[in-house]
């Protein structure tokens, strides 16, 4: 863990007095207004070097918490060093226990598992989505003893690309076409998402404490838990997008470090801004940006909403590059980015994502019976120079696009994106009403067994306020961390407002849940107290933060039975339905 001085680092320009008493950049002397403030006890924060402004260093982990627990100095120092990985691993272990506990229950085909679990099995056997009987026939046969798998090899039209189903198929390859088998990989990715968020938050905030707090909040979110325990595609998109976000953060640090290394060093040993260097210096090979392109391609090849993250993240990385060159002293940072960074940035992300997307269709390309596989064979026209398999894929994807934008079938649990953040209409994935003495119902009245795709209310409603705070930090304080988190939320949330007449569901929001957790963690970091706060202020902040976290934890525990399909008395289930729209 680290102190609050590492939670919210604030970077200031070096200033000095000019002839008229105002501040002049670069000399390091205080202006007249600062001298006046010192009369009232104000002491200016130490100004970091230009190198530290480009790449804020990670603080040294403090052994103080371990010393308070009574450990000797050497052991406390060792544990403090290990906390950078030990803390995230412990949080991920906690998340994994929750996600794998009774993963095979209920032994049923839950909600859209009827599509994706069976398509995944078909791809495992055929390389493409095969044909199944009606779900009222096929689902009971799959769950029966002995099992009957009524799969035929005729290709069938499907509404989503293949990657998410290949991920589900990996679990079925290991454990068979069973509820545990088709849910295994989403549970793995849900657990790894918590680990990644801990590390991503640590890099973003330069605080192991805040990183682990963000991961803990994700581990205790009901929607992320539910989506980690069912074989749907949205959790897979969330995982790949979060991986891309983490890669881009690493790339940001690495590129800025190379830019800092290219700047001249003054006689005092400090790095100085330099216009020509800021305009012309290259940032070298950027493998982490290429890796982010691969992950974004995998996200888009799971569900198309991953494409919006690609667009948002391209803009985000370009703005990061503009900021880096401005700090380095570039005379025209936007022009410098257009000349030196924009082309490679686009090439590292967009074409890599496109190639990755096409590669995920390999099973379909190699097949003869995949739906529409030979549509373009023998067809002429102005596009005949493009290989027939690629034209067939384009035709198929166009049909998928027309289907998706035209999906207006009414559904009991459809909802408007306006209601998602306040949990206006969660989706009921599974409901059974066991009679007394059946399926664990130990009361004299009927019980309920429910899986409700509902975010933890205390967390989501706190996130609404946290997003307001981040908007303030980004718009008025130009805090890049707030902008990065808002970008993740916006990429996952705002595009759905373009399709309000389409049938959409609130569980699509799982793709931006990690960024809501980052928003809450950043807000709690500010609540804990700024650097240099008095002991009383820090105690008050710690009490407030602890109260919020405990409230979220209690709320998660309270709703846990209806996240995991536990059998509880009907009255207990009804007590957890806080809003009429949750039924």
N, C-alpha and C positions, 0 to 999 in steps of 0.2 A: 504494500500500500504506500501511497505517497500523501504528502500534505496538500493543503488547499492551494499552495502557491503553484502547484503543478496542474491544478484542475482547470483553471481558466486563465492561461497565460495571455497577457495583453502586450502587444508589440507597439512601441512608440518610436517615432522618428527622433534622431539626435537633433537637438536645437541649441542655438547660442544667441546671445544678444546682438542685434544689429546696431547701426549707428543711432537709429531712432528708438532703441530699446526693445524692438520686436525680436522675434526668434529667427535665427538664420540657420538653415540646415547644415549639419556637418561638424560644427566645432565642439559640441558637447557641453557648452556652458549654458546655464539657465537664463531664460528671458526675465524681463522685469516683473511680469505677472507672477512668475514662479517665486521670485525673491519676495514679493509681497505676501504670497501664501505661506512662505516659511515663517513669517512673523507670527502666524497663527498656528504654528506647529506642523504645517504640512511638509512632508519630506517626499520629494519626487522619487518614483520608482527607478531603480537602476536601468539605464538604457542598454538594450542588448546590442551586440555587434551586428553588422550587416549579414554576416554568415549565419548568425542565429536567427535573424529575421527571415532569411530565406528558408532555413531548415531549423525549426525550433527543436532544440535537443531534448531527448528524453531525460527526465529528472532521475537522479540517483534514488533508488528505493530506500525508504527509511526503515531501519530495524526497530524503531520505537514501539510499534504495536506489539511486536514479539517480546521486547524487553518488559513491557507492562505485564505480559502473561507469565513472566518469571524465567524466561529462557536466558542462558548465558550469552554474552555479547557475540561470540563467534557463531553460535547456532542461530541467533537472531539475524545476524548479517547474512548467513547462508540462506535462510528462509526468505529474507527480503529480496535477495537476488532471484530466487526461484519463483517469486510471486508473479512475475511477468507471464509465465506459462502455467505455474501451479494454480493460480486463481482461476483463469479461464478453464482449465481442465476440470477443476472441482465443480464449477458451474455447469459445464457440459455433462459431467457425470450425473449430476442432479437431474438435468433435463432428460438424459437418456433413460434413467430409471422410470421417469414419468411416461415417456413415450413408448417404452417396450413393455411396461407392466400390463399383462393380460391383453397383449396386442391382438391376439386371435379372437377376442370377444368384442362384439357378438359374432357368433358363427353364422354370418348372414352376408348377403351382398348389399352393401350400404350405398344408397343414393346412386351416384354415377359410376360407382365401381362396376355396375353392370355393363358399362361400355369399356372402360379402360383396362380392367383386369382381364377381360376376355380378349380385347385387342392385343394386349401385351403378350398373352399366351400364343395367339395366332402368329405374331411377329417372331416369337421365339421358335416356332415350329416351321413357319413358311417364309419369313422375311418380310411379310406385309400383312395387312389386316384381312383376315379371312371372313367367311360367312358363318353366322350362328343362327339357330332358330330364335323365335321370339323369346324374350327374357323370362316370360312366365313358364316356359318349357326348359330353357337352358339352365337358368339359375338353380332350380331344385335338383337338376341332374348333376351339376357340378358339386353341390353340397351333399349329395347322397352318399350312402355307403352300401355297396361299392360305387365309386365315382364313375360317371359317364360324361365324356367330353364330346359333345356333338358339333365338332368343328369340321367344316368343309373348305376346300381350297379355292373357292371362287372369290375373287377380289371384291371388296365392298367399299363404297364411298364413306369417308370419315371426315370429320370437321376440323381435326387438329393434326399438326405435323407429328413425326414419329418419336422424337427424343424422349419425351416424358414416358411414353409407353415402353421404350427400350429400358429405361431406368426401372420401371415396375417389373419388367420381364426378368431383370437380373435377380430379383428376390424370388420370382417364381421358378427360375432355373435352379436356385439353391434349395427351395422348400416346397416346390410344387404349386399347383393351382389350388391353393387353400387361402383362407382369409389371412393367416399369418404370412404366407408367402407373398401375396400381392400387396401387403401393407409394409413389408419389411424395409424396403428401400426408402419409402417416404419417411419412416421413423428414423432411419440412418441420416438422411439429409436434414430432417428437422433437428436432430441432435447436433450435427456438424454446423448447422446454421447458428446455433447458440454459441458454439466455440468460435466460429468466425466473427460473430458480432462482438464478443469480448475483445478479441484481438484488434478488430477494426476500430472499435470505440477507443481502445488504448492508443492506437496510432492517431486517431482524429483528435482526441482531447489531450494526448500526452499524459494520460493518467490511467494506471492499472485499476484504480478504484472505480472510476467512472465507466471504464470499459467493461469490467465485471458486473457493474450495476446494470448496464444496458443489456448484457447477456442474461442476467438473472430476470430482468423484466420480460424478456422474450421467452424465457423458460416458463414463466408464470402467466403467459397470455393464453387464454382459452382458445382463441381461434387458431393460433399457431399449433397448439397442442392437438386440437381436433384434426387439423389438416395434416399433421404428422402421423396420424393414426388411421388414415383412410387412403385408398389408392386413387387419388385424384391428381390432376396435373399442376394445380396452382402452387403447391408447395415446392414443386420441382423448379418452376419459374423463379420463385422467390430465392431459392438456393443459388441458382446460377447468377442471378442479378446481384445478389449480395457478394458473391465471389468476385464478380467483375468490379464492383465498387471498391472492395478491399485492394484488388490489384491496381486500380487507378490511384488509390492513396499512396501505395508503395511507389508507383511510378512518379507521382508528384514529388515525393521526398527525394528520390534518386535524381530526377532531372534538375531540381533546384540545387542539389548538392554539387552536381557537375557545373552548373552555372556559377555557383559561388567559387568553385575552384578555379574558374577561368578569370575571375576579377583580379585586378592588381591589388597588391598589399602596400600600404603606406609605410612610412618610416617608423611609425609607432607599432607596426605589426598588425594593424587592423585592416580588414578588407574594406575597400572603398568603392562606391558606385562609379561606373565608368560607362559613358554613353556608347562609344563604339563597340565595346564588349557586350553591353546589354542588347545592342541592336543585332550583332552579327554572330555571337557565340552559338555554337551548336550544343545540343544536349545529348548527342551520342545515340547509340542503339538503345531502344526502349522495350526490352522484352516483356516487362510487366504490362505495358499497353497492348502488346500483341496478345498476351494471355487473356487480357480483359476482352479483346475482340472475340476470342474463341468462346469465352463464357457467354458473351452476349449473343453469339450465334446459336449456342445451345439453348439459351433462354427463348429466343425467337422460334427455334425449331421444336419447342415444347408447346407454347401457345403464342399467338401472334402479338399479344400485348407486350412481349419482350422487345418488340421493335421500337416501342416508345422509349424504353430505357436506353436503347442504342442512340436515338436522336438526342435525348436529354443529356446523356453522358458525353457525347461529342462536344456539345456546346459548353458543358461544364469544364471539360479538360482544356478547351481553348481559352476560356476565361482564366483558368489557373495559370496557363502559360503567359497570358497578358500580365497578370499580377506579378509573376516572377520576374519578367523582363522590366517591368516598371520599377520594382524594388532594386534591380540590378543597375538602374540608371539609364535605361534605354530612352532615347529622345522621342521616339515614336513607337511605343510598345505594341500597339495594334498592327501597325505596318510590319514591325519586326516579326510578330507571330505569323502574319499572313505569308511572309517570305520564308521564314525559317521553320515554322512548326505546323502550320495548318495542313499542308499537303501530307506530311508524314503522319500527322494525327489521324486524318481521315483514312489514309492507307492502312494504318495500324488497326483501325477499328472496323470501318465499313466493309472493305473487301474481305478481310479476314472473317468477319461475321457471315458474309454471303457464302464464302467457300465452305465454312463450317456448316451452315444451314444445308447446302446442297449435299455435303458428305453424309449427313444423317439420313439421307434417302437412299443410301447404298443398297439396302435390302430390296427396296422397291425397284431400283435400277436393274438389279441382277435377276429379277423375277420375270416370268412370262405372264402371270395371271393377276398381278397387282392391278387395282382399279385404274383404268385409263392408261395403263403402261404403254400400249402400242397405238394410242390415239393418233399420233403424228406420222406413223409409218406410211410411206407412200404419198403423203400430202405435199403438194407444191406450194407456191405462193412466194411472196417477197421475203419471208423468213426461212425459206428452205435451206439456207446455208448454215443455220443453227442445227446442231445434231438433233435428231428426232427424239431421243429420250428427254432432252432438256425442254423441247417444245411440248412434249406430252406432259411433263411436270408443270410447265407454265399453265397449260390449259386446265389441268387438275386444280392447281392452286387458285386460278381465277374462279372456278366453280365453287371452291371452298369459300372464297371471299364473298361471292354473291349469296351463298347460303348463310354465312355468319351475319352479314349486315342486314339480311332480310328476315332474321329470326324474330318473329313477333308472337310466337305461341304463348298464350297466357299461362302463367304458373302461379300457384298459390303462394310461393315464397319469393317471387321476384321482388326487386326493390329498386328505388331510385338511388343513384350515388349520393344525393343530398343527405340521405339518412344513414350512410355507412358509418361516419365518424361517431355518431351518437348512438349507434347500435339500434337503429330503428326497426329493422326487420331481419333478424338472423334466420338461418335456414335450418330446418329440422331434417337431419340426415336419417334418423332412425327413431322409431317409437314402437314399443310393445307394452302391453298392459297385462302382465302375468297375474293370474289368480292366486289366492292364498295357497302356499305350499308348493308353488311351481316356480322354477327358475330363480330361486333365492328369495322369493316373497315370503317373509316370515311373519306377516301381520294377518289379522283377521279380515282385512279389507284389501281391495285390489291395489297393486303396485304399478309403478311406471319405470320403464327402461328407456332412456333417452340419450341420443347424441345430438346436441345442439351446437351448431357452428356459431358460437357467440364469443366475442372478445371479452376479456376480463373487464367488467364495467369500470371499476375504479381506475384501471390503467388507461383505458380509452378516453374516459372523460377527463382524466388528468392530461392526456396528450392533446386534447383540444386547447387547453390553456397553454401548454408548452409550445404548440405551434404558433400561437400569438406572440409568445416571448421570442421565439426564433425569428419571426418576421421582423420584430423590432431590432434584434441583434444584427440581422442581415441588412435591412434597409437603412437604419440610422447609425449603426456602429460598424458597418461593413465587415462583419465577422464572417470569414470564408467558411468556417465550420458550420455555422447556421445555414449558409447558402447551400452547402453540400447536402446536408440532411433534408432541407426543403426540396432540393432537386430530386432526391430519391422518393419523397412523398408525392411530389407533383407528377413524376413519371409514371407512378403506379396508380394514381388517383384521378388526375385531371382528364386524361383521354376518355374516360368512361362517360363524361358529360356530353361527349359528341354522339353518344349512342343511347340517349335516354328513352328513345322509342323502341329500343331493342330489349329482349328479355335478358336481364342481367341479375346477378345475385351478389349479396353482400360478402360472401366468402372470397370473392375475387380480391378483396382488400388485403388478403394475407401477403401479397407481394410487397406491400409497403409497411407492414407491421414492424420490421426491424428498424426502420427509420423513425417510426413513432417512438420506439423504445430509446433510440439515440436522442430524440428531442426531449423526452422526459428526463433522461440521465443528464443532459446538458443543463436543463432547467434546475434540477436538483443540485447540480454542482454550483450553480450561481446562488441558490438558496443556502447552501452550506456556508457561504461567506467568501468575500473577495480576499485576495492576498493582503496581508497586513492587518486583517480585521482583529479586533480585540478578542480576548478569550471569552468574554460574555457573549459577544456576537456569534462566535463560533459554536458555543454551546447551544445557543438558541437555534442556530441553523441546523446543527446535528439533530436536535430534538424534532424539528420540523421535518427534516428529511427522513428520519427514522419513522416518524408517524405515517408519512405518506407510503413508504415502502411496506410497513407492517399492514397498513390498510389494504394495499394491493394484494399482499400475500394472503390475508384473511379472506378477501373477496375471491381469490383463486381457489382456495381450499373449499370455500362454501359452494362454489359452482362445480367443483371437480366431479361429483357424481353424474351430472348431466353432460359433462364433456366426454366421459368415458363409458357411458352406457351401463352404469351400475343400476341394480334393481333397488329402488327406494320406495317407501310408502307414497301413495298418490298425494297426500297432503304435503309431504316434504317437497315433492316435485312442484306442486302448484305454488308453494311459498317462494320458490326460486324464479318463478315467472313474474318479474317485476313490472313488466309492461304488457298490456293486452296484445300488442303487435308481436310479441315473442311466441305466441301460440300459433 
